[in-house]
Amino acid sequence: MEVKIIQENGTVTAQLIGRLDTPASLEIAPQMNAVAEQAGGTVILDCTELSYISSSGLRIFLTLRKAAADKGGKVLVRGINNEIRTVFMMTGFLQLFEIQ
């Protein structure tokens, strides 16, 4: 699992690459905590290259959403594939996040 963080014009983009399973969630937690600290504006979770997400990965998304809401920011999810869209639909995440 790889995360690339890009900051520009008040927007933080986290490009998620690979499988976001439980071990990967633990691995990327420090990077995502840093993103949560800057969640006062717009946070984009770019999932174009994300192939899988587990419940641990979903928890990271929820944590970011809560941090953004607490700071007056928002989280956008970009580029989910059909499998991840199905997971989002089954878990209610399609209603929680703005999907691009």
C-alpha positions in Angstrom: 0.0 0.0 0.0 1.3 3.4 -0.9 -0.1 6.9 -0.1 1.0 10.0 -1.9 0.1 13.3 -0.2 -0.2 16.4 -2.4 -1.0 19.8 -1.0 -2.0 22.7 -3.2 -4.3 25.7 -2.9 -5.8 24.7 0.5 -6.6 21.2 -0.8 -4.9 18.0 0.5 -5.1 15.0 -1.9 -4.2 11.6 -0.7 -3.6 9.2 -3.6 -4.3 5.6 -2.3 -2.4 3.0 -4.3 -2.9 -0.8 -3.7 -4.9 -2.7 -1.2 -6.2 -1.0 1.9 -6.5 -4.0 4.2 -5.9 -4.2 8.0 -2.1 -4.4 7.8 -2.0 -1.5 5.3 -4.3 0.5 7.5 -1.9 0.3 10.3 1.0 1.1 8.0 -0.6 4.3 6.6 -2.2 5.5 9.8 0.5 8.1 10.6 0.2 9.6 7.1 -3.6 9.7 7.3 -3.4 11.3 10.8 -1.3 14.0 9.3 -3.9 14.6 6.6 -6.6 14.7 9.3 -4.7 17.5 11.1 -5.0 19.6 7.9 -8.6 18.7 7.2 -9.9 22.3 7.7 -10.3 22.7 3.9 -11.0 20.1 1.2 -9.5 16.6 1.5 -9.6 14.5 -1.6 -9.2 10.7 -1.3 -8.1 9.7 -4.7 -9.0 6.0 -5.1 -8.2 5.6 -8.8 -5.5 3.1 -8.0 -7.1 1.6 -4.9 -8.0 -2.0 -5.6 -9.5 -3.2 -2.3 -10.8 -1.7 1.0 -11.4 -3.6 4.2 -13.4 -2.4 7.3 -10.1 -1.0 8.7 -9.7 1.1 5.6 -13.3 2.3 5.9 -12.6 3.3 9.4 -9.7 5.5 8.1 -12.2 7.2 5.8 -14.7 7.8 8.6 -11.9 9.2 10.9 -11.0 11.7 8.1 -14.6 12.6 7.6 -15.1 13.3 11.3 -11.8 15.4 11.5 -12.9 17.4 8.5 -16.4 18.0 9.8 -15.0 19.1 13.2 -12.7 21.7 11.4 -15.3 22.9 8.9 -13.7 21.0 6.0 -15.0 18.3 3.7 -13.8 15.0 2.3 -14.3 14.1 -1.4 -13.8 10.5 -2.7 -12.6 10.3 -6.2 -12.2 7.4 -8.7 -13.6 4.4 -6.9 -13.9 1.2 -8.9 -17.1 -1.0 -9.1 -16.0 -3.3 -6.3 -15.3 -0.5 -3.9 -18.5 1.3 -5.0 -20.4 -1.9 -4.0 -18.7 -1.9 -0.6 -19.6 1.8 -0.2 -23.2 1.0 -1.2 -23.6 -1.9 1.3 -22.1 0.1 4.2 -23.9 3.3 3.5 -20.7 5.2 2.6 -22.3 6.4 -0.6 -24.5 8.6 1.6 -21.7 9.8 3.8 -19.2 10.9 1.2 -19.3 13.0 -1.9 -18.2 10.7 -4.7 -16.6 12.1 -7.8 
